[in-house]
Each structure stands twice: as structure tokens, then as C-alpha cells.
Amino acid sequence: MRPSFFRRSLAWIVALALVGALAVAVWPSSDLLGHHDDPVGAMAVGELEGRPVAVSAGSGYDDTTLRVWDLTTGDPIGEPIVAHPVGVVTLALGEVAGRPVAVTGGYDDAVRIWDLTTRELVGEPIRLSNTDRVDAVAVGEVNGRAVVVAAGGWGDATHKLPVRVWDLATHKPFGEPMVGHTDLVLTVALGEVNGRAVAITGSVDGTTRIWDLATRKQMGDPMVSGTGVGDVALGRVDGRQVAISSDDDNMRVWDLTTHQLIGVPIPTGLTYGVRTVVVGEVNGRPVVLAGGGYDEDGGGAVQVWDLSTHEPLGGRMRYTNWVGDVAIGHVDGRVVAVTGDGDGDVRMRDLSGHTQ
């Protein structure tokens, strides 16, 4: 994140007349925070020493680094971390013994844990053993213990491609793997359903599944999309806990108690596929951001959707290349989206700026 966010003027680019009201939603143009030498495949937003930060990951052979950006000043923090010998596929943030860490998965069959303060590797890498690539990591807590949940691809299908859980502090396996998917698991999200810690997984087999993290058992029937699930995110709508899954160019909203689809699939217009979905709140409204492949104008895009109405908010945020990942954070009371794209750019956009 090079020049300061506050030293750049905001250019307003889209307005949308809201149905049944005179309110107009507008999204400011993005601010370039920094650049990787390869496409950015993963983003996360968190806090470091009291400052809101974003962490981006290079996904190629020339740039396999993690870079940390101060979201208040727009400046990089410290030197890049060379995270894997080849590209970083997936990234999550957490804590180990009160210290902020980044958990990464790469093309080297390894999950690595990095101390974001010292920039040092914490312990030895965790190996999935049945895979050549770690496709998904997520960090959470089970019975007071911090855990990392990971899944990989290109593996031995005779093991039914299990999702594995490790103790984040000791790096030791936490119980047995979670077995059920019949094809590659591409995404994992952690949360709670009815007070129980759960993992939500999405797979090329066209299903989204809920797992009890304490028992590692599947909860209820799979939620079937019919086509491969590329990403999942968790949220709450009208008092219901929901999962949002992406498949091809659609999003689906699932009730996590009944496992039923809410409404109909939401067409995103991202005709080359939705690569990422993330849930947040903007001006008191639950929203989901979908980002991904080339739209009809030949570039990448991010679109904001109202989770209650399934209607788009504002126009698409456009990019010159595909959007690899999106994260939502807060800076000085504003809601921001931080994106990484196929050009290697890391950008921030203020989502709070809608006027009436």
C-alpha cells in the first residue's frame, strides 16, 4: 500500500436508484495499495498491534510472498515473507499464544504458520500427506483450543479426500479426518450452528457439507448445488444462520439449520466463474461480495449483493484482470473491501460511501 488512502481523492463512479426509495448507492473508485510480481491468490484482513491490516499472498513461481499492509495509512508493514517455495494458494489469520499469525497453504503439500510480528515460521510445516496442493485453510476454536482446518487437491482419491484438523499450537492432529466428499474439497469456512463449532466445506462433487468440529461427524444431509463449489462464506440473515456457496457464475444461500436453499440461485454475471465470496455488513445491511473471472466487458469484477433481498447494490467494481480474493474490514468506522487480482495488484475500496 504505497500512497496514503487519505492523500488520494475519491472518485465516485457508480450510482444505483434503489427500488421504492430515493436513496442512491455509490461506490468510490479503488485505491492501489501495492503490488505483487505474480497474481494475488489469497487475501485476509485482521489486526496487528492495534492497527487494521490486510495480508496478501502471491500465487505464482516468482512471487510466493506474504505482504502486510496498514489499512489506515496505506503503507506496507515490514519486509515480505517468503511463505512457500512455490505459490501460496490459501490464507487465514489467527492467534497462537496471543500472537497474531498467518496460516498459509501452498503447492508444496504444506500448511505453514507465520508469526506476523517477527516474520518467523512457527514450528515445522504441517503436511497433509495425501495431496500435492493445499486448497483451503481456516482457523477457529474447538473447546477452547485454537485449530486449523485444511483440505488439499490432486490427492489419493482412495482416501475420499478427507478434511483434516490440527491443533494450532502443537501442530498435532485433532481427532480423525472428516470423510464424506467424493471429489476435491476447494473451500472451508468455520463458524457456529446452534452453539456448536462447525466447519462448512465445498467440493468439486457439487455439495456443501456441515461438520461438527468436536466429533468430526457430518451434520445432516449435504446441500447439493449440482456443480462444483468454489467458495463458501458464513453469515446471518433475518435471524437465520446461512452459508453462501459459489458454483460457476451463481451464488446460493443455504439455511444452516434446515439445509434448504433460500430463494433461488443468484446469477452474478461473472461468466468465467465466481472465485471468491465474503460476507459483511454495510450501513446495517447484511451483504455478500462476489468476485471473480472475466465479465462480459473482458475484465474482472466484484459485485455487492443485499443478502436479505438478493438484489445487487450499486454497479460492479471493475478490474482489468480476474479478482482472486476479497476480504472485508473496518478502517476508522468505514467498511472497506480489500482485493487481490490477476495483475498482482492489492486494492482497497470504501463500501460505506452511499448517500441518500
HUBEL-V747335 format. One record per residue. N is the residue number from 0. RES is the residue in three letters. SS is DSSP state (H for helix, E for strand, - for the rest). NEAR is the number of other C-alpha atoms within 8 Angstrom. Layout:
n->N res->RES ss->SS near->NEAR
n->N res->RES ss->SS near->NEAR
//
This chain:
n->0 res->MET ss->- near->14
n->1 res->ARG ss->- near->9
n->2 res->PRO ss->- near->10
n->3 res->SER ss->- near->11
n->4 res->PHE ss->H near->9
n->5 res->PHE ss->H near->6
n->6 res->ARG ss->H near->6
n->7 res->ARG ss->- near->8
n->8 res->SER ss->- near->5
n->9 res->LEU ss->- near->6
n->10 res->ALA ss->- near->6
n->11 res->TRP ss->E near->8
n->12 res->ILE ss->E near->8
n->13 res->VAL ss->E near->10
n->14 res->ALA ss->E near->10
n->15 res->LEU ss->E near->10
n->16 res->ALA ss->E near->9
n->17 res->LEU ss->- near->9
n->18 res->VAL ss->- near->5
n->19 res->GLY ss->- near->4
n->20 res->ALA ss->- near->6
n->21 res->LEU ss->- near->8
n->22 res->ALA ss->- near->8
n->23 res->VAL ss->E near->11
n->24 res->ALA ss->E near->15
n->25 res->VAL ss->E near->14
n->26 res->TRP ss->E near->16
n->27 res->PRO ss->E near->13
n->28 res->SER ss->- near->10
n->29 res->SER ss->- near->8
n->30 res->ASP ss->E near->9
n->31 res->LEU ss->E near->10
n->32 res->LEU ss->E near->14
n->33 res->GLY ss->E near->10
n->34 res->HIS ss->E near->8
n->35 res->HIS ss->- near->11
n->36 res->ASP ss->- near->8
n->37 res->ASP ss->- near->13
n->38 res->PRO ss->- near->15
n->39 res->VAL ss->E near->19
n->40 res->GLY ss->E near->16
n->41 res->ALA ss->E near->16
n->42 res->MET ss->E near->16
n->43 res->ALA ss->E near->12
n->44 res->VAL ss->E near->13
n->45 res->GLY ss->E near->9
n->46 res->GLU ss->E near->9
n->47 res->LEU ss->E near->10
n->48 res->GLU ss->- near->4
n->49 res->GLY ss->- near->5
n->50 res->ARG ss->E near->9
n->51 res->PRO ss->E near->14
n->52 res->VAL ss->E near->13
n->53 res->ALA ss->E near->13
n->54 res->VAL ss->E near->11
n->55 res->SER ss->E near->14
n->56 res->ALA ss->E near->16
n->57 res->GLY ss->E near->18
n->58 res->SER ss->- near->15
n->59 res->GLY ss->- near->11
n->60 res->TYR ss->- near->9
n->61 res->ASP ss->- near->7
n->62 res->ASP ss->- near->11
n->63 res->THR ss->- near->16
n->64 res->THR ss->E near->12
n->65 res->LEU ss->E near->12
n->66 res->ARG ss->E near->12
n->67 res->VAL ss->E near->12
n->68 res->TRP ss->E near->13
n->69 res->ASP ss->E near->14
n->70 res->LEU ss->- near->12
n->71 res->THR ss->- near->11
n->72 res->THR ss->- near->9
n->73 res->GLY ss->- near->13
n->74 res->ASP ss->- near->12
n->75 res->PRO ss->E near->11
n->76 res->ILE ss->- near->8
n->77 res->GLY ss->- near->5
n->78 res->GLU ss->- near->5
n->79 res->PRO ss->- near->8
n->80 res->ILE ss->E near->8
n->81 res->VAL ss->E near->8
n->82 res->ALA ss->- near->10
n->83 res->HIS ss->- near->11
n->84 res->PRO ss->- near->8
n->85 res->VAL ss->- near->12
n->86 res->GLY ss->- near->13
n->87 res->VAL ss->E near->19
n->88 res->VAL ss->E near->16
n->89 res->THR ss->E near->14
n->90 res->LEU ss->E near->16
n->91 res->ALA ss->E near->11
n->92 res->LEU ss->E near->12
n->93 res->GLY ss->E near->10
n->94 res->GLU ss->E near->9
n->95 res->VAL ss->E near->10
n->96 res->ALA ss->- near->5
n->97 res->GLY ss->- near->5
n->98 res->ARG ss->E near->9
n->99 res->PRO ss->E near->13
n->100 res->VAL ss->E near->12
n->101 res->ALA ss->E near->12
n->102 res->VAL ss->E near->14
n->103 res->THR ss->E near->14
n->104 res->GLY ss->E near->17
n->105 res->GLY ss->E near->16
n->106 res->TYR ss->- near->13
n->107 res->ASP ss->- near->10
n->108 res->ASP ss->- near->14
n->109 res->ALA ss->E near->13
n->110 res->VAL ss->E near->14
n->111 res->ARG ss->E near->13
n->112 res->ILE ss->E near->12
n->113 res->TRP ss->E near->11
n->114 res->ASP ss->E near->13
n->115 res->LEU ss->- near->11
n->116 res->THR ss->- near->7
n->117 res->THR ss->- near->5
n->118 res->ARG ss->- near->8
n->119 res->GLU ss->- near->7
n->120 res->LEU ss->E near->9
n->121 res->VAL ss->- near->8
n->122 res->GLY ss->- near->6
n->123 res->GLU ss->- near->6
n->124 res->PRO ss->- near->8
n->125 res->ILE ss->E near->8
n->126 res->ARG ss->E near->7
n->127 res->LEU ss->- near->12
n->128 res->SER ss->- near->5
n->129 res->ASN ss->- near->9
n->130 res->THR ss->- near->12
n->131 res->ASP ss->- near->11
n->132 res->ARG ss->E near->14
n->133 res->VAL ss->E near->20
n->134 res->ASP ss->E near->15
n->135 res->ALA ss->E near->16
n->136 res->VAL ss->E near->17
n->137 res->ALA ss->E near->12
n->138 res->VAL ss->E near->13
n->139 res->GLY ss->E near->10
n->140 res->GLU ss->E near->9
n->141 res->VAL ss->E near->10
n->142 res->ASN ss->- near->5
n->143 res->GLY ss->- near->5
n->144 res->ARG ss->E near->8
n->145 res->ALA ss->E near->13
n->146 res->VAL ss->E near->14
n->147 res->VAL ss->E near->12
n->148 res->VAL ss->E near->13
n->149 res->ALA ss->E near->14
n->150 res->ALA ss->E near->17
n->151 res->GLY ss->E near->19
n->152 res->GLY ss->E near->13
n->153 res->TRP ss->- near->8
n->154 res->GLY ss->- near->9
n->155 res->ASP ss->- near->9
n->156 res->ALA ss->H near->8
n->157 res->THR ss->H near->5
n->158 res->HIS ss->H near->7
n->159 res->LYS ss->- near->11
n->160 res->LEU ss->- near->18
n->161 res->PRO ss->- near->11
n->162 res->VAL ss->E near->12
n->163 res->ARG ss->E near->13
n->164 res->VAL ss->E near->13
n->165 res->TRP ss->E near->11
n->166 res->ASP ss->E near->13
n->167 res->LEU ss->- near->11
n->168 res->ALA ss->- near->8
n->169 res->THR ss->- near->5
n->170 res->HIS ss->- near->9
n->171 res->LYS ss->- near->7
n->172 res->PRO ss->E near->9
n->173 res->PHE ss->- near->9
n->174 res->GLY ss->- near->7
n->175 res->GLU ss->- near->8
n->176 res->PRO ss->- near->9
n->177 res->MET ss->E near->11
n->178 res->VAL ss->- near->8
n->179 res->GLY ss->- near->7
n->180 res->HIS ss->- near->12
n->181 res->THR ss->- near->8
n->182 res->ASP ss->- near->10
n->183 res->LEU ss->- near->12
n->184 res->VAL ss->E near->17
n->185 res->LEU ss->E near->16
n->186 res->THR ss->E near->15
n->187 res->VAL ss->E near->17
n->188 res->ALA ss->E near->11
n->189 res->LEU ss->E near->12
n->190 res->GLY ss->E near->10
n->191 res->GLU ss->E near->8
n->192 res->VAL ss->E near->10
n->193 res->ASN ss->- near->4
n->194 res->GLY ss->- near->5
n->195 res->ARG ss->E near->8
n->196 res->ALA ss->E near->13
n->197 res->VAL ss->E near->12
n->198 res->ALA ss->E near->12
n->199 res->ILE ss->E near->14
n->200 res->THR ss->E near->13
n->201 res->GLY ss->E near->18
n->202 res->SER ss->E near->16
n->203 res->VAL ss->- near->13
n->204 res->ASP ss->- near->12
n->205 res->GLY ss->- near->12
n->206 res->THR ss->E near->16
n->207 res->THR ss->E near->14
n->208 res->ARG ss->E near->12
n->209 res->ILE ss->E near->12
n->210 res->TRP ss->E near->12
n->211 res->ASP ss->E near->13
n->212 res->LEU ss->- near->11
n->213 res->ALA ss->- near->7
n->214 res->THR ss->- near->6
n->215 res->ARG ss->- near->11
n->216 res->LYS ss->E near->8
n->217 res->GLN ss->E near->11
n->218 res->MET ss->- near->8
n->219 res->GLY ss->- near->6
n->220 res->ASP ss->- near->7
n->221 res->PRO ss->- near->9
n->222 res->MET ss->E near->11
n->223 res->VAL ss->E near->7
n->224 res->SER ss->- near->11
n->225 res->GLY ss->- near->7
n->226 res->THR ss->- near->10
n->227 res->GLY ss->- near->13
n->228 res->VAL ss->- near->19
n->229 res->GLY ss->- near->16
n->230 res->ASP ss->E near->14
n->231 res->VAL ss->E near->18
n->232 res->ALA ss->E near->11
n->233 res->LEU ss->E near->13
n->234 res->GLY ss->E near->11
n->235 res->ARG ss->E near->9
n->236 res->VAL ss->E near->10
n->237 res->ASP ss->- near->5
n->238 res->GLY ss->- near->5
n->239 res->ARG ss->E near->8
n->240 res->GLN ss->E near->12
n->241 res->VAL ss->E near->12
n->242 res->ALA ss->E near->13
n->243 res->ILE ss->E near->13
n->244 res->SER ss->E near->16
n->245 res->SER ss->E near->16
n->246 res->ASP ss->E near->14
n->247 res->ASP ss->- near->12
n->248 res->ASP ss->- near->13
n->249 res->ASN ss->E near->13
n->250 res->MET ss->E near->12
n->251 res->ARG ss->E near->13
n->252 res->VAL ss->E near->12
n->253 res->TRP ss->E near->13
n->254 res->ASP ss->E near->13
n->255 res->LEU ss->- near->11
n->256 res->THR ss->- near->6
n->257 res->THR ss->- near->5
n->258 res->HIS ss->- near->11
n->259 res->GLN ss->- near->8
n->260 res->LEU ss->E near->10
n->261 res->ILE ss->- near->8
n->262 res->GLY ss->- near->5
n->263 res->VAL ss->- near->6
n->264 res->PRO ss->- near->8
n->265 res->ILE ss->E near->8
n->266 res->PRO ss->E near->7
n->267 res->THR ss->- near->11
n->268 res->GLY ss->- near->8
n->269 res->LEU ss->- near->15
n->270 res->THR ss->- near->11
n->271 res->TYR ss->- near->10
n->272 res->GLY ss->- near->12
n->273 res->VAL ss->E near->17
n->274 res->ARG ss->E near->14
n->275 res->THR ss->E near->14
n->276 res->VAL ss->E near->16
n->277 res->VAL ss->E near->13
n->278 res->VAL ss->E near->12
n->279 res->GLY ss->E near->9
n->280 res->GLU ss->E near->9
n->281 res->VAL ss->E near->10
n->282 res->ASN ss->- near->5
n->283 res->GLY ss->- near->5
n->284 res->ARG ss->E near->9
n->285 res->PRO ss->E near->14
n->286 res->VAL ss->E near->13
n->287 res->VAL ss->E near->12
n->288 res->LEU ss->E near->12
n->289 res->ALA ss->E near->13
n->290 res->GLY ss->E near->17
n->291 res->GLY ss->E near->17
n->292 res->GLY ss->- near->16
n->293 res->TYR ss->- near->15
n->294 res->ASP ss->- near->12
n->295 res->GLU ss->- near->8
n->296 res->ASP ss->- near->5
n->297 res->GLY ss->- near->7
n->298 res->GLY ss->- near->13
n->299 res->GLY ss->E near->16
n->300 res->ALA ss->E near->16
n->301 res->VAL ss->E near->12
n->302 res->GLN ss->E near->14
n->303 res->VAL ss->E near->12
n->304 res->TRP ss->E near->11
n->305 res->ASP ss->E near->13
n->306 res->LEU ss->- near->11
n->307 res->SER ss->- near->9
n->308 res->THR ss->- near->5
n->309 res->HIS ss->- near->8
n->310 res->GLU ss->- near->7
n->311 res->PRO ss->E near->9
n->312 res->LEU ss->E near->10
n->313 res->GLY ss->E near->12
n->314 res->GLY ss->E near->11
n->315 res->ARG ss->E near->8
n->316 res->MET ss->E near->9
n->317 res->ARG ss->E near->8
n->318 res->TYR ss->E near->10
n->319 res->THR ss->- near->8
n->320 res->ASN ss->- near->11
n->321 res->TRP ss->- near->13
n->322 res->VAL ss->E near->17
n->323 res->GLY ss->E near->16
n->324 res->ASP ss->E near->15
n->325 res->VAL ss->E near->17
n->326 res->ALA ss->E near->11
n->327 res->ILE ss->E near->12
n->328 res->GLY ss->E near->11
n->329 res->HIS ss->E near->9
n->330 res->VAL ss->E near->10
n->331 res->ASP ss->- near->5
n->332 res->GLY ss->- near->5
n->333 res->ARG ss->E near->9
n->334 res->VAL ss->E near->13
n->335 res->VAL ss->E near->13
n->336 res->ALA ss->E near->12
n->337 res->VAL ss->E near->15
n->338 res->THR ss->E near->14
n->339 res->GLY ss->E near->18
n->340 res->ASP ss->E near->16
n->341 res->GLY ss->- near->13
n->342 res->ASP ss->- near->9
n->343 res->GLY ss->- near->13
n->344 res->ASP ss->E near->15
n->345 res->VAL ss->E near->16
n->346 res->ARG ss->E near->12
n->347 res->MET ss->E near->12
n->348 res->ARG ss->E near->12
n->349 res->ASP ss->E near->12
n->350 res->LEU ss->- near->12
n->351 res->SER ss->- near->9
n->352 res->GLY ss->- near->9
n->353 res->HIS ss->E near->9
n->354 res->THR ss->E near->7
n->355 res->GLN ss->- near->6
//
